[in-house]
Amino acid sequence: MEIIAAITAGILVSIGVWLLLDRNLVRVVLGVVVIGNAINIAVLTGGRFNGTTAPFTSAAGVPELASNPLPQALVLTAIVIGFALFVFALAVLKRTWELHGTTATDRVTEVAEDDAPDLAPPALATPSAPADREGRR
Amino acid sequence: MSTAPPHLLLVAPLLVPLATAILCLLAGNRPRLVQSLSVGGAALLAAVGLALVHLADRDGILVSQMSGWAAPYGISLVVDRLSAAMVAITGIIAGATVIYALAHDTDPARGKDFHLLVHGLLVGVCGAFVTGDVFNLYVWFEVLLVGSFALIVLGGGKRRLAGTVVYLFLNLLATLLFLLAAGLVYGAAGTLNMAGLAQQFAAGTAPPGVQAALVLMLVAFSIKAALFPVFGWLPASYHVAWTPVSALFAGLLTKVGVYALIRMVTLLWPEAGLIHDVLLWVACATMLIGVLGAAAQTEVRRILSFHIVSQVGYMVLGLALATPLALAGAVFYLIHHIVVKANLFFIGGIAARLTGSERLPAMGGLYAHSPWLALLFAIPALSLAGIPPLSGFWAKFVLVRASLDAGVWMAAAVALVTGIFTLLSMSKIWNEAFLKAHPAGAAAIRSSRGQGPAMWAAAGLAAITIMIGIGAGPVMDYASAAAAQLSDPRQYIRAVLGVEGG
């Protein structure tokens, strides 16, 4: 069972790396997600899952063949965090498509290398007293 | 330790920014209230940090077991001298940043959820400094990462989004590597408690598999700390964010990676070995490549971004030499660098607002227009380059001295050459932005009206730089005491596990 999970994690990582190396940002996002899930499986496998019963300790002690709950707790945390980051990455992807009109990573990232834009003169953007301009949303 | 550790104070570095973030959220769109809450929260965090420095200096390592679960089963919060100093400096930089953000600016990021997100980020940063558990460290890294993602893209726009894409994916990848390493360490060693791992290493009972997993973890920290050859994401992304955001990142974020490196390497490998040899080469390459990269840049924040990379090399040099003097130098450098680097980003931002651009060819005339700003720039710039009697001189002096003591001439030479190139870079900014006349004439320089808070924040940090420089003795004593704690992991093991280690 562990060997199957380990090989699965390895295959998923290789698929993820292959996707990450693509020029298309959509596939890069998917690549990160696939690698993230592969690593979740790897963490679970690394903590060994040869146990077959739930690890509920009673007065009689720990049941024989109890599974290790800690890696499951770790992975649960990692899944929740990974989900939040995936959603953020999707939002960045959507906004990139809207603003840049392309999802080619090198087209997008080269914009960050452009010369810094000139700053707008203060008078034009905020006509009144500077301190009270926070509320705009 | 005779008295019980102050548990509430140990949790306070997490609770204060968390409570501030929640209050900022509740205050909604009442900007004045959010600003006051934010400044107050940062001041409270700095006070908590200074209290921790005082206690850690007096009582040794402070430990609190969360929920009362004893060390290997629960999560321990551990504050030694290094952690306490990092929390204090985080509070100070946070305070300066939120005050700086009050200044008038036309950037679209101003007035958005900046304060809320900054305190969210601080929860992660402080958590990483106080935790004594590897997986918990991963969680804090994620917390600060989520905050930093939202902050770097704040305000939007094509250029900022492009930088965010680079920052997002490379940091996500580093965090995933960290998660994998944490999982493998647990699988091999059966514990994620740092003291527990250190105990296994000290006793020589660590299984061989755990070494590989820990090296993978060091790679993940190196990406966070922007070491050669995995620093590329930093100069590609820091310059696109809003100025206070850039300054906060420049001051704190890579230093969380450096802190994690120092913590793990000193705990697990207290004696110099192969890891230290590799780190020594990495440190020298980082110093040189960073400073040479800066030489090719012509925008203020890009020059400074490359200098972050170069300066991180100095701290890792101290770690790599592994002598108590070198570690003390690394701790001193960490404290000095956070203040100086954030301040340079602050002043670069003010200079850009006055001249209308941060491209050096389009800047100029600031020395004639506002000599006080020029003085404010000169203090951190000279300190960064290591001119006595400012803080950077003592930091570099100790590190060069430690390299010579250890017989590593090459590292000493690289450190000195890097210092000279740093001075060249700083004089480039000085000549172009301050001395030279403004290309569009002196009338093109804008009024500094509304920049008061920004000037005060920069002046406060400059005062700290001077104080560290003039009062180098007490600070170095503290750094030496912190280094003594770091180079003897048995203290840490005893404090957390309550047993003799090794």
Chai-1 contact restraints between the chains, C-beta under 6 A:
chainA,res_idxA,chainB,res_idxB,connection_type,confidence,min_distance_angstrom,max_distance_angstrom,comment,restraint_id
A,V32,B,L172,contact,1.0,0.0,6.0,A-B,restraint_1
A,I35,B,L176,contact,1.0,0.0,6.0,A-B,restraint_2
A,G36,B,L176,contact,1.0,0.0,6.0,A-B,restraint_3
A,I39,B,L176,contact,1.0,0.0,6.0,A-B,restraint_4
A,I39,B,L179,contact,1.0,0.0,6.0,A-B,restraint_5
A,I39,B,L180,contact,1.0,0.0,6.0,A-B,restraint_6
A,A42,B,L180,contact,1.0,0.0,6.0,A-B,restraint_7
A,A42,B,G183,contact,1.0,0.0,6.0,A-B,restraint_8
A,V43,B,G183,contact,1.0,0.0,6.0,A-B,restraint_9
A,G46,B,G183,contact,1.0,0.0,6.0,A-B,restraint_10
A,G46,B,L184,contact,1.0,0.0,6.0,A-B,restraint_11
A,G46,B,G187,contact,1.0,0.0,6.0,A-B,restraint_12
A,G47,B,Y186,contact,1.0,0.0,6.0,A-B,restraint_13
A,G47,B,G187,contact,1.0,0.0,6.0,A-B,restraint_14
A,L74,B,F135,contact,1.0,0.0,6.0,A-B,restraint_15
A,A78,B,L179,contact,1.0,0.0,6.0,A-B,restraint_16
A,I81,B,E142,contact,1.0,0.0,6.0,A-B,restraint_17
A,F88,B,F149,contact,1.0,0.0,6.0,A-B,restraint_18
A,V92,B,T164,contact,1.0,0.0,6.0,A-B,restraint_19
A,V92,B,L168,contact,1.0,0.0,6.0,A-B,restraint_20
A,R95,B,L161,contact,1.0,0.0,6.0,A-B,restraint_21
A,T96,B,L161,contact,1.0,0.0,6.0,A-B,restraint_22
A,L99,B,K158,contact,1.0,0.0,6.0,A-B,restraint_23
A,L99,B,L161,contact,1.0,0.0,6.0,A-B,restraint_24
A,V108,B,A162,contact,1.0,0.0,6.0,A-B,restraint_25
A,V108,B,V165,contact,1.0,0.0,6.0,A-B,restraint_26
A,T109,B,A162,contact,1.0,0.0,6.0,A-B,restraint_27
A,T109,B,V166,contact,1.0,0.0,6.0,A-B,restraint_28
A,V111,B,K158,contact,1.0,0.0,6.0,A-B,restraint_29
A,V111,B,R159,contact,1.0,0.0,6.0,A-B,restraint_30
A,V111,B,A162,contact,1.0,0.0,6.0,A-B,restraint_31
A,A112,B,R159,contact,1.0,0.0,6.0,A-B,restraint_32
A,A112,B,A162,contact,1.0,0.0,6.0,A-B,restraint_33
A,A112,B,G163,contact,1.0,0.0,6.0,A-B,restraint_34
A,A112,B,V240,contact,1.0,0.0,6.0,A-B,restraint_35
A,D115,B,R359,contact,1.0,0.0,6.0,A-B,restraint_36
A,A116,B,E299,contact,1.0,0.0,6.0,A-B,restraint_37
A,A116,B,E358,contact,1.0,0.0,6.0,A-B,restraint_38
A,A116,B,R359,contact,1.0,0.0,6.0,A-B,restraint_39
A,D118,B,G356,contact,1.0,0.0,6.0,A-B,restraint_40
A,D118,B,S357,contact,1.0,0.0,6.0,A-B,restraint_41
A,L119,B,G356,contact,1.0,0.0,6.0,A-B,restraint_42
A,A120,B,T106,contact,1.0,0.0,6.0,A-B,restraint_43
A,P122,B,T106,contact,1.0,0.0,6.0,A-B,restraint_44
A,A125,B,T106,contact,1.0,0.0,6.0,A-B,restraint_45
A,P130,B,H104,contact,1.0,0.0,6.0,A-B,restraint_46
A,P130,B,G450,contact,1.0,0.0,6.0,A-B,restraint_47
A,E134,B,P31,contact,1.0,0.0,6.0,A-B,restraint_48
A,E134,B,G111,contact,1.0,0.0,6.0,A-B,restraint_49
A,G135,B,N29,contact,1.0,0.0,6.0,A-B,restraint_50
A,G135,B,P31,contact,1.0,0.0,6.0,A-B,restraint_51
A,R136,B,G111,contact,1.0,0.0,6.0,A-B,restraint_52
A,R137,B,N29,contact,1.0,0.0,6.0,A-B,restraint_53
